[in-house]
Amino acid sequence: MNNEIVNSRLKESVAIVLIGDGVVALADPKRHARLWQGGPEVWQNLIRPFIDRPYLTQILAVLEIGFGMWLASRQKPSPSQFTS
């Protein structure tokens, strides 16, 4: 398996995770943000605005889904994948 195939599959996997995370965050933004609460103070300060303002979580979720869809759409199978 060549690097091009591995890179495409890795990017596709990242896209799938982004889309899934975005859908979950869009469906229940407060619960999703609270799931990430905890840890070092700097992290808590980063997450707090999303817990206090669920619409921010939803905006980020829509952007995340869009980026995931864009990334997935750019992954094309190479002709070499079909020759063995």
Secondary structure, DSSP 4 states (H G I P E B T S, - for coil): --HHHHHHHHHHHHHHHHHHHHHHHHH-HHHHHHHT--SSHHHHHHHHHHHH-HHHHHHHHHHHHHHHHHHHHT----GGGG--
